[in-house]
Amino acid sequence: MKANKRDRIVKVRLTNLEYEELTKASKSSKCMSDYFRQRVFRKGVGLIDPKEFIRSMDEICLEMKRIGNNINQLARYVNIHKEEVNQEVLNEVEKKMADYVIMQDKLNVTWRKLMSIK
């Protein structure tokens, strides 16, 4: 016989809306019991719906690509019209490019960390 056998049953009353939300949230776990145990006993660790997470990451990546394209267009314009652009604008473009690269690196590091979680 298992030393830590789960033989206690907990009952909870929910509204239809609460039950639908619970069912949706628990899809990231094997069963609703696992979901409850993870939520109650692993404090500070939130569960992520994998489909929603991937959808959000796709949106973030798309937005990062758009920002990168905008920065490239600015850089192209500055390179073509060097005489017409003042130094202040050049400094701002360089700063935005550096910020973008830092943000993209952080996003890549975070993505790699998340992909290594089992």
PyMOL CGO cylinders between C-alpha atoms (Angstrom):
from pymol import cmd
from pymol.cgo import CYLINDER

trace = [
    CYLINDER, 0.00, 0.00, 0.00, 1.27, 3.48, -0.89, 0.3, 1, 1, 1, 1, 1, 1,
    CYLINDER, 1.27, 3.48, -0.89, 2.43, 5.58, 2.04, 0.3, 1, 1, 1, 1, 1, 1,
    CYLINDER, 2.43, 5.58, 2.04, 0.89, 8.77, 0.62, 0.3, 1, 1, 1, 1, 1, 1,
    CYLINDER, 0.89, 8.77, 0.62, -2.31, 7.36, -0.79, 0.3, 1, 1, 1, 1, 1, 1,
    CYLINDER, -2.31, 7.36, -0.79, -4.82, 10.04, -1.67, 0.3, 1, 1, 1, 1, 1, 1,
    CYLINDER, -4.82, 10.04, -1.67, -8.02, 8.92, -0.04, 0.3, 1, 1, 1, 1, 1, 1,
    CYLINDER, -8.02, 8.92, -0.04, -9.59, 12.25, 0.97, 0.3, 1, 1, 1, 1, 1, 1,
    CYLINDER, -9.59, 12.25, 0.97, -12.27, 13.76, -1.27, 0.3, 1, 1, 1, 1, 1, 1,
    CYLINDER, -12.27, 13.76, -1.27, -12.97, 17.48, -1.37, 0.3, 1, 1, 1, 1, 1, 1,
    CYLINDER, -12.97, 17.48, -1.37, -16.25, 18.77, -2.81, 0.3, 1, 1, 1, 1, 1, 1,
    CYLINDER, -16.25, 18.77, -2.81, -16.79, 22.29, -4.10, 0.3, 1, 1, 1, 1, 1, 1,
    CYLINDER, -16.79, 22.29, -4.10, -19.93, 23.97, -5.40, 0.3, 1, 1, 1, 1, 1, 1,
    CYLINDER, -19.93, 23.97, -5.40, -19.51, 26.18, -8.46, 0.3, 1, 1, 1, 1, 1, 1,
    CYLINDER, -19.51, 26.18, -8.46, -21.73, 28.22, -10.73, 0.3, 1, 1, 1, 1, 1, 1,
    CYLINDER, -21.73, 28.22, -10.73, -21.92, 27.22, -14.40, 0.3, 1, 1, 1, 1, 1, 1,
    CYLINDER, -21.92, 27.22, -14.40, -19.59, 30.08, -15.32, 0.3, 1, 1, 1, 1, 1, 1,
    CYLINDER, -19.59, 30.08, -15.32, -17.07, 29.14, -12.62, 0.3, 1, 1, 1, 1, 1, 1,
    CYLINDER, -17.07, 29.14, -12.62, -17.15, 25.52, -13.74, 0.3, 1, 1, 1, 1, 1, 1,
    CYLINDER, -17.15, 25.52, -13.74, -16.56, 26.51, -17.39, 0.3, 1, 1, 1, 1, 1, 1,
    CYLINDER, -16.56, 26.51, -17.39, -13.60, 28.67, -16.37, 0.3, 1, 1, 1, 1, 1, 1,
    CYLINDER, -13.60, 28.67, -16.37, -12.21, 25.88, -14.19, 0.3, 1, 1, 1, 1, 1, 1,
    CYLINDER, -12.21, 25.88, -14.19, -12.57, 23.35, -17.00, 0.3, 1, 1, 1, 1, 1, 1,
    CYLINDER, -12.57, 23.35, -17.00, -10.82, 25.70, -19.42, 0.3, 1, 1, 1, 1, 1, 1,
    CYLINDER, -10.82, 25.70, -19.42, -7.99, 26.42, -16.96, 0.3, 1, 1, 1, 1, 1, 1,
    CYLINDER, -7.99, 26.42, -16.96, -7.47, 22.75, -16.06, 0.3, 1, 1, 1, 1, 1, 1,
    CYLINDER, -7.47, 22.75, -16.06, -6.89, 21.70, -19.70, 0.3, 1, 1, 1, 1, 1, 1,
    CYLINDER, -6.89, 21.70, -19.70, -3.18, 22.35, -19.14, 0.3, 1, 1, 1, 1, 1, 1,
    CYLINDER, -3.18, 22.35, -19.14, -3.13, 19.42, -16.66, 0.3, 1, 1, 1, 1, 1, 1,
    CYLINDER, -3.13, 19.42, -16.66, -3.78, 15.70, -17.08, 0.3, 1, 1, 1, 1, 1, 1,
    CYLINDER, -3.78, 15.70, -17.08, -6.86, 15.84, -14.88, 0.3, 1, 1, 1, 1, 1, 1,
    CYLINDER, -6.86, 15.84, -14.88, -8.70, 18.32, -12.70, 0.3, 1, 1, 1, 1, 1, 1,
    CYLINDER, -8.70, 18.32, -12.70, -7.28, 16.74, -9.52, 0.3, 1, 1, 1, 1, 1, 1,
    CYLINDER, -7.28, 16.74, -9.52, -3.71, 17.38, -10.72, 0.3, 1, 1, 1, 1, 1, 1,
    CYLINDER, -3.71, 17.38, -10.72, -4.69, 20.94, -11.57, 0.3, 1, 1, 1, 1, 1, 1,
    CYLINDER, -4.69, 20.94, -11.57, -6.02, 21.55, -8.05, 0.3, 1, 1, 1, 1, 1, 1,
    CYLINDER, -6.02, 21.55, -8.05, -2.95, 20.04, -6.38, 0.3, 1, 1, 1, 1, 1, 1,
    CYLINDER, -2.95, 20.04, -6.38, -0.61, 22.13, -8.54, 0.3, 1, 1, 1, 1, 1, 1,
    CYLINDER, -0.61, 22.13, -8.54, -2.53, 25.33, -7.86, 0.3, 1, 1, 1, 1, 1, 1,
    CYLINDER, -2.53, 25.33, -7.86, -2.86, 24.76, -4.12, 0.3, 1, 1, 1, 1, 1, 1,
    CYLINDER, -2.86, 24.76, -4.12, 0.50, 23.24, -3.17, 0.3, 1, 1, 1, 1, 1, 1,
    CYLINDER, 0.50, 23.24, -3.17, 2.90, 24.91, -5.61, 0.3, 1, 1, 1, 1, 1, 1,
    CYLINDER, 2.90, 24.91, -5.61, 2.54, 28.49, -4.42, 0.3, 1, 1, 1, 1, 1, 1,
    CYLINDER, 2.54, 28.49, -4.42, 3.88, 31.15, -6.74, 0.3, 1, 1, 1, 1, 1, 1,
    CYLINDER, 3.88, 31.15, -6.74, 3.85, 28.84, -9.74, 0.3, 1, 1, 1, 1, 1, 1,
    CYLINDER, 3.85, 28.84, -9.74, 1.11, 29.68, -12.19, 0.3, 1, 1, 1, 1, 1, 1,
    CYLINDER, 1.11, 29.68, -12.19, -0.08, 27.23, -14.79, 0.3, 1, 1, 1, 1, 1, 1,
    CYLINDER, -0.08, 27.23, -14.79, 0.01, 28.30, -18.41, 0.3, 1, 1, 1, 1, 1, 1,
    CYLINDER, 0.01, 28.30, -18.41, -2.35, 27.14, -21.09, 0.3, 1, 1, 1, 1, 1, 1,
    CYLINDER, -2.35, 27.14, -21.09, 0.14, 26.01, -23.77, 0.3, 1, 1, 1, 1, 1, 1,
    CYLINDER, 0.14, 26.01, -23.77, -2.08, 27.05, -26.69, 0.3, 1, 1, 1, 1, 1, 1,
    CYLINDER, -2.08, 27.05, -26.69, -2.66, 30.51, -25.24, 0.3, 1, 1, 1, 1, 1, 1,
    CYLINDER, -2.66, 30.51, -25.24, 1.05, 30.88, -24.48, 0.3, 1, 1, 1, 1, 1, 1,
    CYLINDER, 1.05, 30.88, -24.48, 2.08, 29.97, -28.03, 0.3, 1, 1, 1, 1, 1, 1,
    CYLINDER, 2.08, 29.97, -28.03, -0.56, 32.33, -29.43, 0.3, 1, 1, 1, 1, 1, 1,
    CYLINDER, -0.56, 32.33, -29.43, 0.79, 35.15, -27.24, 0.3, 1, 1, 1, 1, 1, 1,
    CYLINDER, 0.79, 35.15, -27.24, 4.39, 34.40, -28.22, 0.3, 1, 1, 1, 1, 1, 1,
    CYLINDER, 4.39, 34.40, -28.22, 3.40, 34.47, -31.90, 0.3, 1, 1, 1, 1, 1, 1,
    CYLINDER, 3.40, 34.47, -31.90, 1.85, 37.91, -31.40, 0.3, 1, 1, 1, 1, 1, 1,
    CYLINDER, 1.85, 37.91, -31.40, 4.96, 39.17, -29.60, 0.3, 1, 1, 1, 1, 1, 1,
    CYLINDER, 4.96, 39.17, -29.60, 7.26, 37.82, -32.32, 0.3, 1, 1, 1, 1, 1, 1,
    CYLINDER, 7.26, 37.82, -32.32, 5.11, 39.43, -35.03, 0.3, 1, 1, 1, 1, 1, 1,
    CYLINDER, 5.11, 39.43, -35.03, 5.23, 42.77, -33.22, 0.3, 1, 1, 1, 1, 1, 1,
    CYLINDER, 5.23, 42.77, -33.22, 9.01, 42.47, -32.78, 0.3, 1, 1, 1, 1, 1, 1,
    CYLINDER, 9.01, 42.47, -32.78, 9.36, 41.88, -36.53, 0.3, 1, 1, 1, 1, 1, 1,
    CYLINDER, 9.36, 41.88, -36.53, 7.27, 44.98, -37.24, 0.3, 1, 1, 1, 1, 1, 1,
    CYLINDER, 7.27, 44.98, -37.24, 9.41, 47.06, -34.90, 0.3, 1, 1, 1, 1, 1, 1,
    CYLINDER, 9.41, 47.06, -34.90, 12.56, 45.70, -36.56, 0.3, 1, 1, 1, 1, 1, 1,
    CYLINDER, 12.56, 45.70, -36.56, 11.18, 46.60, -39.99, 0.3, 1, 1, 1, 1, 1, 1,
    CYLINDER, 11.18, 46.60, -39.99, 10.41, 50.14, -38.81, 0.3, 1, 1, 1, 1, 1, 1,
    CYLINDER, 10.41, 50.14, -38.81, 13.93, 50.53, -37.44, 0.3, 1, 1, 1, 1, 1, 1,
    CYLINDER, 13.93, 50.53, -37.44, 15.40, 49.25, -40.72, 0.3, 1, 1, 1, 1, 1, 1,
    CYLINDER, 15.40, 49.25, -40.72, 13.30, 51.76, -42.68, 0.3, 1, 1, 1, 1, 1, 1,
    CYLINDER, 13.30, 51.76, -42.68, 14.57, 54.56, -40.43, 0.3, 1, 1, 1, 1, 1, 1,
    CYLINDER, 14.57, 54.56, -40.43, 18.16, 53.40, -40.85, 0.3, 1, 1, 1, 1, 1, 1,
    CYLINDER, 18.16, 53.40, -40.85, 17.73, 53.21, -44.63, 0.3, 1, 1, 1, 1, 1, 1,
    CYLINDER, 17.73, 53.21, -44.63, 16.27, 56.74, -44.71, 0.3, 1, 1, 1, 1, 1, 1,
    CYLINDER, 16.27, 56.74, -44.71, 19.12, 58.07, -42.55, 0.3, 1, 1, 1, 1, 1, 1,
    CYLINDER, 19.12, 58.07, -42.55, 21.72, 56.41, -44.80, 0.3, 1, 1, 1, 1, 1, 1,
    CYLINDER, 21.72, 56.41, -44.80, 20.16, 57.90, -47.94, 0.3, 1, 1, 1, 1, 1, 1,
    CYLINDER, 20.16, 57.90, -47.94, 19.61, 61.42, -46.54, 0.3, 1, 1, 1, 1, 1, 1,
    CYLINDER, 19.61, 61.42, -46.54, 22.72, 61.80, -44.40, 0.3, 1, 1, 1, 1, 1, 1,
    CYLINDER, 22.72, 61.80, -44.40, 23.06, 65.53, -45.01, 0.3, 1, 1, 1, 1, 1, 1,
    CYLINDER, 23.06, 65.53, -45.01, 19.41, 66.26, -44.18, 0.3, 1, 1, 1, 1, 1, 1,
    CYLINDER, 19.41, 66.26, -44.18, 19.24, 64.40, -40.86, 0.3, 1, 1, 1, 1, 1, 1,
    CYLINDER, 19.24, 64.40, -40.86, 20.58, 66.09, -37.74, 0.3, 1, 1, 1, 1, 1, 1,
    CYLINDER, 20.58, 66.09, -37.74, 22.76, 64.35, -35.16, 0.3, 1, 1, 1, 1, 1, 1,
    CYLINDER, 22.76, 64.35, -35.16, 19.95, 64.22, -32.60, 0.3, 1, 1, 1, 1, 1, 1,
    CYLINDER, 19.95, 64.22, -32.60, 17.83, 62.06, -34.91, 0.3, 1, 1, 1, 1, 1, 1,
    CYLINDER, 17.83, 62.06, -34.91, 20.81, 59.79, -35.63, 0.3, 1, 1, 1, 1, 1, 1,
    CYLINDER, 20.81, 59.79, -35.63, 21.43, 59.31, -31.91, 0.3, 1, 1, 1, 1, 1, 1,
    CYLINDER, 21.43, 59.31, -31.91, 17.75, 58.48, -31.35, 0.3, 1, 1, 1, 1, 1, 1,
    CYLINDER, 17.75, 58.48, -31.35, 17.77, 55.87, -34.14, 0.3, 1, 1, 1, 1, 1, 1,
    CYLINDER, 17.77, 55.87, -34.14, 20.92, 54.26, -32.71, 0.3, 1, 1, 1, 1, 1, 1,
    CYLINDER, 20.92, 54.26, -32.71, 19.38, 54.21, -29.22, 0.3, 1, 1, 1, 1, 1, 1,
    CYLINDER, 19.38, 54.21, -29.22, 16.16, 52.60, -30.50, 0.3, 1, 1, 1, 1, 1, 1,
    CYLINDER, 16.16, 52.60, -30.50, 18.17, 50.00, -32.40, 0.3, 1, 1, 1, 1, 1, 1,
    CYLINDER, 18.17, 50.00, -32.40, 20.20, 49.15, -29.28, 0.3, 1, 1, 1, 1, 1, 1,
    CYLINDER, 20.20, 49.15, -29.28, 17.00, 48.92, -27.19, 0.3, 1, 1, 1, 1, 1, 1,
    CYLINDER, 17.00, 48.92, -27.19, 15.44, 46.63, -29.79, 0.3, 1, 1, 1, 1, 1, 1,
    CYLINDER, 15.44, 46.63, -29.79, 18.46, 44.30, -29.83, 0.3, 1, 1, 1, 1, 1, 1,
    CYLINDER, 18.46, 44.30, -29.83, 18.45, 44.10, -26.01, 0.3, 1, 1, 1, 1, 1, 1,
    CYLINDER, 18.45, 44.10, -26.01, 14.71, 43.36, -25.96, 0.3, 1, 1, 1, 1, 1, 1,
    CYLINDER, 14.71, 43.36, -25.96, 15.08, 40.69, -28.62, 0.3, 1, 1, 1, 1, 1, 1,
    CYLINDER, 15.08, 40.69, -28.62, 17.96, 39.05, -26.71, 0.3, 1, 1, 1, 1, 1, 1,
    CYLINDER, 17.96, 39.05, -26.71, 15.90, 39.00, -23.49, 0.3, 1, 1, 1, 1, 1, 1,
    CYLINDER, 15.90, 39.00, -23.49, 12.97, 37.49, -25.36, 0.3, 1, 1, 1, 1, 1, 1,
    CYLINDER, 12.97, 37.49, -25.36, 15.21, 34.78, -26.82, 0.3, 1, 1, 1, 1, 1, 1,
    CYLINDER, 15.21, 34.78, -26.82, 16.70, 33.94, -23.41, 0.3, 1, 1, 1, 1, 1, 1,
    CYLINDER, 16.70, 33.94, -23.41, 13.22, 33.76, -21.84, 0.3, 1, 1, 1, 1, 1, 1,
    CYLINDER, 13.22, 33.76, -21.84, 11.96, 31.58, -24.69, 0.3, 1, 1, 1, 1, 1, 1,
    CYLINDER, 11.96, 31.58, -24.69, 14.90, 29.15, -24.28, 0.3, 1, 1, 1, 1, 1, 1,
    CYLINDER, 14.90, 29.15, -24.28, 14.31, 28.94, -20.52, 0.3, 1, 1, 1, 1, 1, 1,
    CYLINDER, 14.31, 28.94, -20.52, 10.62, 28.21, -21.01, 0.3, 1, 1, 1, 1, 1, 1,
    CYLINDER, 10.62, 28.21, -21.01, 11.33, 25.56, -23.62, 0.3, 1, 1, 1, 1, 1, 1,
    CYLINDER, 11.33, 25.56, -23.62, 13.70, 23.78, -21.21, 0.3, 1, 1, 1, 1, 1, 1,
    CYLINDER, 13.70, 23.78, -21.21, 11.02, 23.47, -18.46, 0.3, 1, 1, 1, 1, 1, 1,
    CYLINDER, 11.02, 23.47, -18.46, 9.55, 19.99, -18.29, 0.3, 1, 1, 1, 1, 1, 1,
]
cmd.load_cgo(trace, "trace")
